[in-house]
């Protein structure tokens, strides 16, 4: 009887040990499905205020700035609205402007001439009224050298100078946060071109003995000619010149 009890005790102990090895630690598992990592986007939209239009978005951005028949000492103003319509992840975004492909071309006059007569005289030389002018030559994109441009972004001037000096540089306009809209303002101003300035920069060579009166090169001393402003005759070289250029806007996540 004692041996039977011991045998039962041994079997019970082994069963208990086996159960203990299987359920010694509790455990549980859960599965999460449909997790997402989303990539945001940058979406710059352009609107014109003068004239009204937009939103414009690549590849459907038309000509935004257009002005014709500006006279010397006149200005043209344009305003564009820029909007950050993308979904950047909270960081600052910066807007850059890159002006490129500046070209100038002669626009035929109403008679079909490639250049109006005053422009021909200013470039090739000849009699302008009663004044003999030597001609400055056909200077590539002369108009862009004497048309100034001022760029204001969000009310702050970010660039100003001659148009030709703005080509192929990246102009940092400023920050543009998600869902934000700001104004970009352009002012173009056509300058008078003084022959003394062209002499100073080497475009023209001053005569050894300036001729007096209405019959020769203006030397800046004859009051009658001063009143007629003949010293501004190089301005005629810009007659009917048209400046065209492209604008590349870049919205970049900063800094």
Phi, psi and omega per residue, in radians:
X1 nan -0.685 3.110
X2 -1.095 -0.677 -3.133
X3 -1.200 -0.637 3.109
X4 -1.134 -0.752 -3.138
X5 -1.076 -0.709 3.132
X6 -1.165 -0.676 3.132
X7 -1.122 -0.747 3.117
X8 -1.113 -0.680 -3.138
X9 -1.118 -0.714 -3.141
X10 -1.156 -0.774 3.139
X11 -1.097 -0.735 3.138
X12 -1.106 -0.699 3.142
X13 -1.126 -0.728 3.139
X14 -1.150 -0.712 3.110
X15 -1.109 -0.759 3.117
X16 -1.095 -0.669 3.134
X17 -1.174 -0.694 3.114
X18 -1.118 -0.744 3.108
X19 -1.123 -0.691 3.138
X20 -1.114 -0.618 3.134
X21 -1.193 -0.508 -3.100
X22 -1.481 -0.645 -3.013
X23 -2.087 0.644 -3.107
X24 -1.248 -0.561 -3.128
X25 -2.235 2.415 3.057
X26 -1.382 2.647 3.082
X27 -2.626 2.741 3.106
X28 -2.664 2.659 3.104
X29 -2.330 2.553 3.034
X30 -2.321 2.610 -3.117
X31 -2.104 2.210 3.061
X32 -1.720 2.244 -3.089
X33 -2.103 2.748 3.033
X34 1.298 0.442 3.127
X35 -1.192 2.592 -3.005
X36 -2.316 2.355 2.877
X37 -2.057 1.948 -3.020
X38 -1.798 2.383 3.086
X39 -1.644 2.172 -3.135
X40 -1.327 -3.075 -3.111
X41 -2.406 2.757 2.986
X42 -1.898 2.217 -3.078
X43 -2.432 1.768 3.136
X44 -1.670 2.218 3.111
X45 -2.070 2.504 -3.095
X46 -2.048 2.413 3.086
X47 -2.250 2.490 3.020
X48 -1.791 2.426 3.078
X49 -1.727 -0.639 3.102
X50 -2.214 1.709 -0.089
X51 -1.349 2.883 -3.096
X52 -1.248 2.405 3.095
X53 3.091 2.869 3.096
X54 2.098 3.100 0.040
X55 -1.333 2.550 3.103
X56 -1.925 2.421 -3.092
X57 -2.525 2.562 3.121
X58 -0.978 2.325 0.142
X59 -1.737 0.473 -3.018
X60 -1.958 0.633 3.121
X61 -1.572 2.004 -3.107
X62 -1.484 -3.026 3.001
X63 -1.112 2.201 -3.096
X64 -1.730 -0.487 -3.076
X65 -2.083 2.268 -3.123
X66 -2.694 2.144 3.097
X67 -2.550 2.488 -3.125
X68 -2.238 2.680 2.977
X69 1.053 0.668 2.991
X70 -1.202 2.428 3.096
X71 -1.749 2.790 3.054
X72 -0.943 2.415 -3.136
X73 1.285 0.213 3.036
X74 -1.826 2.767 -3.131
X75 -2.224 2.735 3.041
X76 -2.241 2.369 -3.094
X77 -2.012 2.449 3.092
X78 -2.431 2.516 3.091
X79 -2.241 2.311 3.092
X80 -2.130 2.450 2.982
X81 -1.733 2.375 3.090
X82 -2.047 2.419 -3.079
X83 -2.320 2.359 3.018
X84 -1.629 1.717 -3.067
X85 -1.775 0.217 -3.103
X86 -1.530 -2.901 -3.136
X87 -2.245 0.990 3.071
X88 -1.192 2.681 -2.990
X89 -1.468 0.966 2.959
X90 1.498 -0.219 -3.122
X91 -1.373 2.787 3.037
X92 -1.100 2.498 3.031
X93 -2.082 2.485 -3.090
X94 -2.089 2.464 -3.104
X95 -1.847 2.263 3.113
X96 -2.066 2.642 3.056
X97 -2.165 2.283 3.137
X98 -2.183 1.972 3.126
X99 -1.664 2.264 -3.060
X100 -2.531 2.988 3.061
X101 0.987 0.768 3.069
X102 -1.281 2.153 3.100
X103 -2.355 2.726 3.064
X104 -2.215 2.512 3.110
X105 -2.497 2.629 3.078
X106 -1.413 2.284 3.082
X107 -1.691 2.164 -3.136
X108 -1.002 2.530 3.109
X109 -1.395 -3.080 -3.062
X110 -1.133 -0.379 3.134
X111 -1.557 -0.022 3.127
X112 1.567 0.066 3.101
X113 -1.254 2.477 3.127
X114 -1.086 -0.638 3.128
X115 -2.353 2.408 3.040
X116 -1.154 2.693 -3.026
X117 -0.979 -0.749 3.118
X118 -1.069 -0.589 3.106
X119 -1.206 -0.682 3.099
X120 -1.043 -0.798 -3.133
X121 -1.135 -0.762 -3.112
X122 -1.108 -0.628 -3.098
X123 -1.503 -0.709 -3.036
X124 -1.742 -0.248 -3.103
X125 1.647 2.718 3.122
X126 2.589 -2.905 -3.127
X127 -1.577 2.165 3.067
X128 -1.969 1.713 -2.958
X129 1.165 -2.132 3.103
X130 -1.811 0.271 -3.078
X131 -2.014 2.284 3.061
X132 -1.492 2.132 3.128
X133 -2.037 2.544 -3.021
X134 -1.421 -0.392 -3.052
X135 1.607 2.369 -3.100
X136 -1.697 -0.128 -3.066
X137 1.533 2.958 3.137
X138 -1.555 1.549 -3.068
X139 -1.457 2.175 -3.117
X140 -0.990 2.216 3.086
X141 0.890 0.848 3.130
X142 -1.017 -0.631 -3.090
X143 -1.120 -0.654 -3.123
X144 -1.236 -0.345 3.091
X145 -1.367 -0.298 -3.075
X146 -2.230 0.417 2.962
X147 -2.086 2.081 -3.107
X148 -1.562 2.711 3.139
X149 -2.364 2.306 3.046
X150 -2.079 2.303 3.139
X151 -2.077 2.180 3.078
X152 -2.059 2.343 3.128
X153 -2.175 2.140 -3.130
X154 0.953 0.666 3.083
X155 1.449 0.033 -3.109
X156 -2.028 2.320 3.093
X157 -1.267 2.096 -3.099
X158 -1.893 -0.286 3.093
X159 -2.804 2.472 2.996
X160 -2.697 2.513 -3.122
X161 2.777 -2.940 3.102
X162 -1.302 2.533 -3.088
X163 -0.980 -0.705 -3.087
X164 -1.058 -0.474 -3.112
X165 -1.410 -0.165 -3.139
X166 -1.590 -0.106 -3.039
X167 -1.288 2.348 3.007
X168 1.100 0.590 2.958
X169 -2.188 2.606 3.087
X170 -1.549 2.056 -3.138
X171 -1.740 2.008 3.081
X172 -1.320 1.987 3.135
X173 -1.412 -0.804 3.136
X174 2.632 -2.991 -3.088
X175 -1.442 2.701 3.108
X176 -2.586 1.758 -3.053
X177 -1.375 2.919 3.111
X178 -0.970 2.309 3.122
X179 1.192 0.209 -3.102
X180 -1.674 2.551 3.084
X181 -2.197 2.305 3.119
X182 -2.352 2.855 -3.122
X183 -1.738 2.439 3.058
X184 -2.084 2.122 -2.988
X185 -2.073 2.295 3.120
X186 -2.016 2.453 2.985
X187 -2.275 2.138 3.078
X188 -1.920 2.367 -3.080
X189 -2.344 2.135 3.110
X190 -1.504 2.200 -3.052
X191 -1.609 2.745 2.844
X192 -1.363 2.472 -3.128
X193 -1.883 1.976 -3.111
X194 -1.545 2.341 -3.137
X195 -1.081 -0.533 3.111
X196 -1.095 -0.613 3.094
X197 -1.167 -0.669 3.125
X198 -1.231 -0.569 3.036
X199 -1.154 -0.728 -3.106
X200 -1.123 -0.631 -3.120
X201 -1.621 0.106 3.041
X202 1.532 0.033 3.116
X203 -1.190 -0.680 3.100
X204 -2.034 2.636 3.053
X205 -1.884 2.123 -3.128
X206 -1.156 2.465 3.100
X207 -1.162 2.661 3.140
X208 -1.096 -0.728 3.113
X209 -2.246 1.769 3.136
X210 -1.048 2.357 3.135
X211 -1.351 2.381 -3.109
X212 -1.392 2.840 2.975
X213 1.252 -2.845 -3.061
X214 -1.367 -0.111 -2.980
X215 -1.649 0.054 -3.084
X216 -2.614 -2.945 -3.121
X217 -1.037 2.279 3.134
X218 -1.164 2.241 -3.104
X219 -1.915 0.123 3.063
X220 1.444 0.140 -3.094
X221 -2.044 -0.320 -3.097
X222 -1.472 2.030 -3.032
X223 -1.094 -0.644 3.136
X224 -1.060 -0.721 -3.122
X225 -1.312 -0.563 3.076
X226 -1.034 -0.737 -3.141
X227 -1.157 -0.514 3.115
X228 -1.469 -0.146 3.121
X229 1.039 0.658 3.124
X230 -1.157 -0.307 3.125
X231 -1.242 -0.131 3.113
X232 -1.690 0.195 -3.043
X233 -1.020 -0.503 3.113
X234 -1.064 -0.351 3.094
X235 -0.975 -0.545 -3.125
X236 -1.055 -0.372 -3.141
X237 -1.151 -0.239 3.127
X238 -1.660 -0.014 -3.092
X239 -0.989 2.283 3.083
X240 1.003 0.383 3.013
X241 -1.459 2.435 3.127
X242 -2.070 2.229 3.118
X243 -1.736 2.216 3.036
X244 -2.132 2.611 -3.134
X245 -2.794 2.823 3.096
X246 -1.932 2.618 3.090
X247 -2.145 2.167 3.089
X248 -1.892 2.065 3.101
X249 -1.740 2.340 -3.136
X250 -2.237 2.165 3.061
X251 -1.825 2.067 -2.988
X252 -2.158 2.324 3.073
X253 -1.276 2.224 -2.961
X254 -1.652 -3.045 0.072
X255 -1.429 nan nan
